Amino acid sequence: MLLLAHGSPVPYSELAEGLWGEDAPQNADRLLADQATGLRETLGPGLLATTAGGYALYTGPDAVDVGRFESLVADSVEHRHAGDRVAARAALHSALALWTGYPVEGVPGPAARRTRNRLRALRLDLRRAGAELDLELGQFERAAADLGDLLRSHPAHAALRELHMLALRGLGRASEAVASYEAFTRYGEPSPAMLRLYGELRAGAGDGDHVGIDVRYPQGTPGATRDAVSRTLTRLLSDGEPAAVSLAQRVREDCSLVLPVSTRPALTLLSLVMNELPFALLELADPPTIRATFWHTVPPEEVRGLPDPDDKPVLVVLSPEFHGRLAGDSSGPDPARFSLGDPPEAWYCPLGRRTAPPPSEPGRDLVRGPFTTRDLRSLRTPDPRSSAIVHTLPPDDSLTLLNPGRPLGKRTSWPLITYYEVALTSQRLDRDLSLPSSGGGTFAATAALIWHIDDPVAFVRAAAPEVQERLFAHLVEEGGRITRRYPLRRATAAEQALRQGLHTWPVPGLSVTCEVRLTPDEKPSSAARARQATTKRRGRRAP
């Protein structure tokens, strides 16, 4: 508060209200005096003065960044009034360059909160003024980029939206400007100026095919899902219409994109969307709803007669004219896959499903899958301490371990790839069992089996079911072959022989540790009792 007063005295009452609001303590004057003492010790002599009713802090004209900021803003306004737009834009750029983080961040109290709100509102106004100057100077690319960034956090700001439309029109991207307007209508009523601009844009957008991509994410969608959708749409658009790649990269957030395409790329893109997009979304736990509209001109704001998304994440919509072309062109999808809306304004085809990923193959321990994808980059990067991904490698479908840094080298699109998620965490099984000794006796054994996957590719390739039971069965069989060579009195030697002999296990890709404790079983086994009974019978003398 003292810094922002620029050397003018600030009364005690104003300082107390700014620090504590209506909850100022009764000893506020004493607390202010203590803080002033600490401030003097920090700043040194001659800066903080005690006045008749408060305090004043004397600093140089450039000591406070807010002062420099406001001075540059005043310079920009003066240059603009004088008609020097270049100097005005330069002064604004210098003012905004001083901005880092939030103003008075971490400072408590009502005064700090009011100052934060005022300066943040001022910064937004300055960024809008900078965009206006960019438009006046013909810097449409910079204006479109800055305004697009602002609209991601202020989608309902009408003035920013109108400037964004003007910037896109200046770049010759009328279809995108139309989409920007239509996105705004979800948040508020357009102004008369926006309505006039929208009419001009639609009239000047021209004929020809247009593709609209509308993406809506569920609340709380994680960033990894948004990134995966952005990469998928970028890849599809780059294959069908390379000029649209920069647009698709914006679909990390809710958005509407409209782009013009020629007839042949439009049909190619339609096939890609229908054949690949639903499968890509199946890999996501909570996919967005995507409507892909293929129209013979700029798509209308609203198409009636379409179904609700329900459990279908993708809805492909065609204008009647566009649908009519499919019958005479074998490169596009089968027109019979589409249904006519009611009223019959468009044809539509819902695709995909919102179900959980397919279950793992029966009996497959530590492995989830198989799943499929066409873009390995859409998968979440596994934590190497606990999981791995094994996938097929085109063209021979051999198995390999996913390299998150360069999945399949530089290529981003392949035929359908199968992949498995492999758990690398340790597993444990504790069981009691009996193992034979020499002479017909039995060892009572307590066994602990501990294992983890150290070769995911070998483990997936082996497709071994019921790993736990296979390991235990191997312990019983091979352990029995070892212990039956030792009498009960040599339990310690039998334990050591088990540790040395159980080093090969029947499941590839596993690292297994086995700990066994043996004690003589005082109660003879049924087999031993049978042998003893036979011996006694054979030893009896005939009467």
C-alpha positions in Angstrom: 0.0 0.0 0.0 2.8 2.4 0.8 4.6 1.6 -2.5 1.5 2.2 -4.5 1.0 5.6 -2.8 4.2 6.9 -4.5 5.5 8.7 -1.4 2.1 10.1 -0.2 1.2 9.5 3.4 -1.2 6.6 4.1 -3.3 7.0 7.3 -3.2 4.3 10.0 -6.9 3.6 9.5 -6.4 2.9 5.7 -3.5 0.7 6.4 -5.4 -1.3 9.0 -8.4 -1.7 6.7 -6.1 -2.8 3.8 -4.4 -5.4 5.9 -7.3 -6.8 8.0 -10.6 -5.4 6.5 -13.4 -5.3 9.0 -11.6 -7.7 11.3 -8.9 -5.4 12.3 -7.5 -6.2 15.8 -7.9 -3.8 18.7 -4.2 -3.3 18.9 -3.9 -2.5 15.2 -1.8 0.6 15.8 0.7 -1.3 17.9 0.9 -4.1 15.2 1.4 -1.4 12.5 4.2 0.2 14.5 6.0 -3.2 14.9 5.8 -3.8 11.2 7.1 -0.3 10.5 10.1 -1.0 12.7 10.8 -4.2 10.9 10.4 -2.4 7.5 12.9 0.3 8.5 15.5 -2.3 9.5 15.1 -4.0 6.1 15.1 -0.8 3.9 17.6 1.3 5.9 17.3 4.9 7.0 15.6 7.7 5.1 12.9 5.8 3.2 10.0 5.1 5.6 8.7 8.2 7.4 6.2 8.6 10.2 3.6 11.3 9.5 1.0 12.9 11.6 -1.5 10.2 11.0 0.3 7.4 9.2 3.3 6.4 7.2 4.9 7.4 3.9 7.5 5.5 1.9 9.8 7.5 -0.3 11.2 5.7 -3.4 12.7 6.8 -6.7 10.4 7.1 -9.8 11.6 3.8 -11.3 11.9 1.8 -8.1 8.5 0.2 -8.3 7.6 -1.9 -11.4 4.0 -0.9 -11.2 5.0 2.7 -11.6 7.1 1.9 -14.7 4.2 -0.2 -16.0 1.7 2.6 -15.7 4.2 5.1 -17.1 4.6 3.0 -20.3 0.8 2.6 -20.6 0.4 6.4 -20.4 3.1 6.7 -23.1 1.3 4.3 -25.3 -2.0 6.2 -25.0 -0.2 9.4 -25.8 1.4 7.9 -28.9 -1.9 6.5 -30.1 -3.7 9.8 -29.7 -0.9 11.4 -31.7 -1.4 8.8 -34.5 1.9 7.0 -34.0 0.7 3.4 -33.9 4.1 1.9 -34.1 5.4 3.8 -31.0 2.1 3.0 -29.2 2.5 -0.7 -29.9 6.1 -0.7 -28.8 5.3 1.0 -25.5 2.5 -1.5 -24.9 4.9 -4.3 -25.6 7.4 -3.0 -23.1 4.7 -2.5 -20.5 3.4 -6.1 -20.9 7.0 -7.5 -20.8 7.3 -6.3 -17.2 4.5 -8.7 -16.3 5.6 -11.9 -14.6 3.1 -14.1 -12.6 0.4 -12.5 -10.5 0.7 -9.0 -9.1 1.4 -8.8 -5.3 1.3 -12.6 -5.2 1.2 -14.0 -1.8 0.3 -10.7 -0.1 -2.8 -11.1 2.2 -5.5 -8.6 2.9 -8.3 -6.7 1.1 -5.9 -4.0 -0.3 -3.7 -6.6 -2.0 -6.8 -8.4 -3.4 -8.2 -5.2 -4.9 -4.8 -4.3 -6.4 -4.5 -7.8 -8.0 -7.9 -7.5 -9.5 -7.3 -4.0 -10.8 -3.9 -4.8 -12.4 -5.2 -8.1 -14.0 -8.1 -6.2 -15.5 -5.7 -3.5 -16.8 -3.5 -6.2 -18.3 -6.4 -7.7 -20.2 -7.4 -4.3 -21.5 -3.8 -3.7 -22.6 -3.6 -7.0 -24.5 -6.9 -6.1 -26.2 -5.4 -2.7 -27.1 -2.3 -4.4 -28.4 -4.5 -6.6 -30.7 -6.3 -3.5 -31.9 -3.0 -1.8 -32.8 -1.8 -5.0 -34.6 -5.0 -5.0 -36.7 -4.5 -1.3 -37.5 -0.8 -2.1 -38.5 -1.8 -5.1 -40.6 -0.2 -7.6 -38.2 -3.0 -10.1 -38.5 -1.0 -13.2 -37.7 0.3 -11.8 -34.4 -3.2 -10.5 -33.5 -4.9 -13.8 -34.3 -2.3 -15.7 -32.2 -2.6 -13.4 -29.2 -6.4 -13.3 -29.3 -6.7 -17.0 -29.7 -4.6 -17.4 -26.5 -6.8 -14.9 -24.7 -10.1 -16.6 -25.8 -9.0 -19.9 -24.3 -9.3 -18.3 -20.8 -11.9 -15.6 -21.7 -14.2 -17.4 -24.2 -17.2 -15.2 -23.4 -15.4 -11.8 -23.9 -17.3 -10.2 -26.8 -14.7 -7.5 -27.6 -11.9 -10.1 -27.9 -14.1 -12.4 -30.0 -14.9 -9.6 -32.5 -11.2 -8.7 -32.8 -10.4 -12.4 -33.3 -12.9 -12.6 -36.2 -11.4 -9.5 -37.8 -7.9 -10.9 -37.5 -8.9 -14.2 -39.1 -10.7 -12.3 -41.9 -7.5 -10.3 -42.4 -5.6 -13.5 -42.9 -8.2 -14.8 -45.5 -9.5 -17.4 -43.1 -13.1 -16.5 -43.2 -14.3 -20.0 -42.4 -12.4 -20.0 -39.1 -13.8 -16.5 -38.3 -17.3 -17.9 -38.8 -16.4 -20.8 -36.4 -15.1 -18.3 -33.9 -18.4 -16.4 -34.0 -20.4 -19.6 -33.6 -18.3 -20.7 -30.6 -19.1 -17.4 -28.9 -22.9 -17.9 -29.3 -22.6 -20.7 -26.7 -21.6 -18.1 -24.1 -23.7 -15.0 -24.8 -25.6 -12.8 -27.3 -23.5 -11.3 -30.1 -23.5 -7.5 -30.5 -24.9 -5.8 -33.6 -21.4 -5.3 -34.9 -20.6 -9.0 -34.5 -23.8 -9.9 -36.3 -22.9 -7.6 -39.2 -19.4 -9.0 -39.4 -20.7 -12.6 -39.2 -23.1 -11.9 -42.2 -20.2 -10.4 -44.2 -18.0 -13.4 -43.4 -20.6 -15.9 -44.5 -21.4 -14.0 -47.6 -17.7 -13.8 -48.5 -16.7 -17.3 -47.4 -17.4 -18.6 -50.9 -18.7 -21.9 -52.1 -16.9 -25.2 -52.0 -16.7 -28.0 -49.5 -16.1 -27.3 -45.8 -15.3 -29.5 -42.9 -16.4 -28.6 -39.4 -14.8 -30.3 -36.4 -16.6 -29.7 -33.1 -14.9 -31.1 -29.9 -16.6 -31.1 -26.5 -14.7 -32.6 -23.5 -16.4 -34.0 -20.3 -15.7 -32.0 -17.2 -12.4 -33.0 -15.6 -10.9 -34.6 -18.7 -7.2 -35.1 -18.0 -4.5 -33.4 -20.0 -3.2 -36.7 -21.4 -6.6 -37.3 -23.0 -6.8 -33.9 -24.5 -3.2 -34.3 -25.9 -4.1 -37.7 -27.4 -7.2 -36.3 -29.2 -5.2 -33.3 -30.5 -2.5 -35.7 -31.9 -5.1 -37.9 -33.5 -7.0 -35.1 -35.2 -3.8 -33.5 -36.3 -2.7 -36.8 -37.9 -6.0 -37.3 -39.7 -6.2 -33.8 -41.0 -2.5 -33.9 -42.1 -3.3 -37.1 -44.1 -6.5 -35.6 -45.6 -5.8 -31.9 -45.8 -2.2 -30.9 -44.8 -3.0 -27.2 -44.7 -5.3 -27.8 -41.8 -2.7 -29.2 -39.4 -2.2 -25.9 -37.6 -5.9 -25.8 -36.9 -6.2 -29.3 -35.4 -3.5 -28.5 -32.9 -6.0 -26.2 -31.1 -8.3 -29.1 -30.2 -6.8 -29.6 -26.8 -9.7 -27.5 -25.4 -13.4 -27.4 -26.4 -13.4 -25.8 -29.8 -15.1 -25.6 -33.2 -13.0 -25.6 -36.4 -14.2 -24.9 -39.9 -11.9 -25.3 -42.9 -12.4 -25.2 -46.6 -11.2 -28.3 -48.6 -11.5 -29.3 -52.2 -13.7 -32.3 -53.2 -11.1 -35.0 -53.4 -9.4 -34.3 -50.0 -12.9 -33.9 -48.4 -13.8 -37.5 -49.4 -10.4 -38.8 -48.3 -10.8 -37.0 -44.9 -14.3 -38.4 -44.6 -13.0 -41.9 -45.0 -10.2 -41.4 -42.5 -12.5 -39.9 -39.9 -15.0 -42.8 -40.2 -12.4 -45.6 -40.3 -9.9 -44.4 -37.7 -11.3 -41.8 -35.3 -13.7 -44.1 -33.4 -11.0 -46.7 -32.8 -8.6 -44.0 -31.5 -11.2 -42.7 -29.0 -11.8 -46.3 -27.8 -8.4 -46.2 -26.2 -9.4 -43.3 -24.0 -11.0 -43.8 -20.6 -13.3 -40.7 -21.0 -13.4 -39.6 -24.6 -14.8 -36.3 -25.8 -17.8 -35.9 -28.1 -16.7 -35.1 -31.6 -19.0 -34.0 -34.4 -17.5 -33.9 -37.9 -19.6 -32.0 -40.4 -19.0 -32.3 -44.1 -20.9 -29.6 -46.0 -21.0 -28.4 -49.6 -20.5 -24.8 -48.4 -19.9 -23.2 -45.0 -21.8 -25.3 -42.5 -24.9 -23.7 -40.9 -24.9 -22.7 -37.2 -27.4 -25.4 -36.3 -28.4 -28.6 -38.1 -31.8 -30.0 -36.9 -32.9 -33.6 -36.7 -29.6 -35.1 -35.4 -29.6 -37.7 -32.6 -28.2 -37.1 -29.1 -24.6 -38.5 -28.7 -25.7 -41.1 -26.1 -22.9 -43.7 -26.0 -21.5 -42.8 -29.4 -18.5 -40.4 -29.2 -18.4 -39.6 -32.9 -21.2 -38.2 -35.1 -20.4 -37.7 -38.8 -22.9 -35.3 -40.5 -23.2 -34.7 -44.3 -25.2 -32.1 -46.2 -27.7 -33.7 -48.7 -25.5 -32.5 -51.6 -22.4 -34.0 -50.1 -24.1 -37.3 -49.4 -25.3 -37.4 -53.0 -21.7 -37.5 -54.2 -20.9 -40.7 -52.3 -23.1 -42.8 -54.6 -21.0 -42.0 -57.6 -17.6 -42.1 -56.0 -16.0 -45.3 -54.8 -13.3 -43.6 -52.9 -15.7 -42.5 -50.1 -17.6 -44.6 -47.6 -20.8 -46.4 -48.4 -23.7 -43.9 -48.4 -26.0 -46.6 -47.0 -24.2 -46.2 -43.6 -25.9 -42.8 -43.2 -29.4 -42.1 -41.9 -31.5 -39.1 -42.9 -32.4 -36.7 -40.1 -35.9 -35.7 -39.2 -36.5 -33.0 -40.4 -34.4 -34.1 -43.4 -31.7 -31.3 -43.3 -28.7 -33.6 -43.2 -27.5 -37.2 -43.2 -25.7 -38.6 -40.1 -23.8 -41.6 -38.9 -23.0 -42.2 -35.2 -19.7 -44.1 -34.6 -17.8 -45.7 -31.8 -18.9 -46.6 -28.3 -18.2 -45.3 -24.7 -17.4 -48.6 -23.1 -14.6 -49.8 -20.9 -11.5 -51.2 -22.7 -11.8 -54.9 -23.6 -10.9 -57.3 -20.8 -7.6 -59.1 -20.8 -7.4 -62.5 -22.3 -8.6 -65.2 -19.9 -5.9 -66.3 -17.5 -3.3 -63.7 -18.5 -1.7 -62.6 -15.3 0.1 -59.1 -15.2 -1.1 -58.3 -18.8 -4.0 -56.2 -19.9 -5.0 -56.4 -23.5 -4.9 -56.9 -26.4 -5.8 -53.3 -27.4 -5.4 -51.7 -30.8 -4.3 -48.3 -32.0 -3.0 -46.6 -35.2 -0.9 -44.0 -33.3 1.3 -45.1 -30.5 1.8 -41.5 -29.5 -1.8 -41.4 -28.3 -0.9 -43.9 -25.5 0.0 -42.7 -22.0 3.7 -42.9 -21.2 4.2 -45.8 -18.9 6.1 -45.5 -15.6 9.2 -47.6 -16.1 9.2 -48.6 -12.5 5.8 -50.2 -12.6 4.6 -50.8 -16.2 5.6 -51.3 -19.8 3.9 -51.4 -23.2 4.6 -54.2 -25.7 3.3 -53.7 -29.2 3.4 -55.4 -32.6 5.8 -53.9 -35.1 4.7 -53.6 -38.8 5.0 -55.1 -41.2 5.5 -58.6 -39.7 3.7 -58.0 -36.4 6.7 -59.0 -34.3 6.6 -57.9 -30.7 8.8 -55.1 -29.3 8.9 -52.8 -26.3 7.5 -49.3 -26.7 10.0 -46.5 -26.7 8.0 -43.5 -25.5 10.6 -41.1 -27.0 10.4 -42.4 -30.5 7.5 -44.8 -31.0 8.0 -46.4 -34.4 10.7 -43.9 -35.3 9.6 -40.7 -37.1 6.5 -42.2 -38.7 3.2 -41.3 -37.0 0.6 -43.4 -38.9 0.7 -47.2 -39.4 -1.9 -49.9 -40.0 -3.7 -51.1 -36.9 -1.2 -52.0 -34.1 -1.9 -54.4 -31.3 -0.5 -53.6 -27.9 -0.5 -54.9 -24.3 0.0 -53.2 -21.0 2.4 -55.1 -18.7 2.7 -54.8 -14.9 6.3 -54.9 -13.7 5.4 -54.8 -10.0 6.6 -57.7 -7.7 4.1 -60.5 -6.9 4.3 -62.9 -3.9 2.7 -66.2 -3.0 3.1 -67.8 0.5 2.0 -71.4 1.0 2.5 -74.5 3.2 3.2 -77.8 1.6 4.8 -81.2 2.1 7.9 -82.4 0.3 9.2 -86.0 0.4 12.4 -87.1 2.1 14.4 -90.2 1.7 13.2 -93.3 3.6 9.5 -92.4 3.1 9.4 -89.5 5.5 8.0 -86.0 4.8 9.3 -82.5 5.2 6.8 -79.9 6.3 7.6 -76.9 4.1 6.8 -73.2 4.2 7.5 -71.6 0.8 7.5 -68.0 -0.4 7.6 -67.3 -4.1 8.4 -63.8 -5.3 8.5 -62.9 -8.9 8.3 -60.0 -11.4 8.6 -59.5 -15.1 12.1 -58.6 -16.3 11.5 -59.3 -20.0 8.0 -58.0 -21.0 8.3 -59.0 -24.6 9.2 -62.6 -23.8 6.4 -62.7 -21.2 3.8 -61.4 -23.6 5.0 -63.7 -26.4 4.7 -66.8 -24.1 1.1 -66.0 -23.3 1.4 -68.1 -20.1 -1.9 -68.5 -18.2 -2.2 -68.9 -14.5 1.3 -67.9 -13.7 0.9 -68.3 -9.9 -0.3 -71.9 -10.1 2.3 -72.9 -12.7 5.1 -71.6 -10.5 3.7 -73.4 -7.4 3.3 -76.6 -9.4 6.9 -76.4 -10.6 8.1 -75.9 -7.0 6.2 -79.0 -5.8 7.5 -81.2 -8.7 11.1 -80.0 -8.9 11.4 -79.5 -5.1 10.2 -83.0 -4.5 12.9 -84.4 -6.8 15.5 -82.6 -4.7 14.3 -83.2 -1.2 13.6 -86.9 -1.6 17.4 -87.4 -1.7 17.7 -86.2 1.9 16.7 -87.9 5.2 14.6 -85.9 7.7 17.7 -85.2 9.9 19.3 -83.3 7.1 16.6 -80.6 6.6 19.2 -77.8 6.5 21.1 -79.5 3.7 17.8 -80.1 1.8 17.0 -76.3 2.1 20.4 -75.4 0.6 19.9 -77.9 -2.2 16.5 -76.3 -3.0 18.1 -72.8 -3.2 20.7 -74.1 -5.6 18.5 -76.4 -7.7 15.4 -74.2 -8.3 16.9 -71.7 -10.8 14.9 -72.5 -13.9 11.2 -71.7 -14.0 8.6 -72.6 -16.7 7.4 -69.0 -17.5 9.6 -67.0 -19.9 10.3 -63.4 -19.0 10.1 -63.8 -15.2 12.6 -63.3 -12.5 11.7 -65.7 -9.6 13.0 -65.9 -6.1 12.1 -68.9 -3.9 12.6 -69.2 -0.2 11.7 -72.6 1.5 11.9 -73.6 5.1 11.9 -77.3 6.0 11.1 -79.1 9.2 10.8 -82.9 9.7 7.1 -84.0 9.8 6.9 -86.2 12.8 3.7 -87.8 11.5 4.6 -90.3 8.8 2.9 -89.9 5.4 0.2 -92.3 4.2 2.7 -93.8 1.7 5.2 -94.4 4.5 2.6 -96.0 6.7 1.6 -98.2 3.8 5.2 -99.3 3.2 5.6 -100.0 7.0 2.5 -102.1 7.1 3.6 -104.1 4.1 7.0 -104.8 5.7 5.3 -106.0 8.9 3.0 -108.3 7.0 5.9 -109.8 5.0 7.9 -110.3 8.3 5.2 -112.4 10.1 5.8 -116.1 10.5 3.1 -118.6 9.4 1.3 -120.3 12.2 
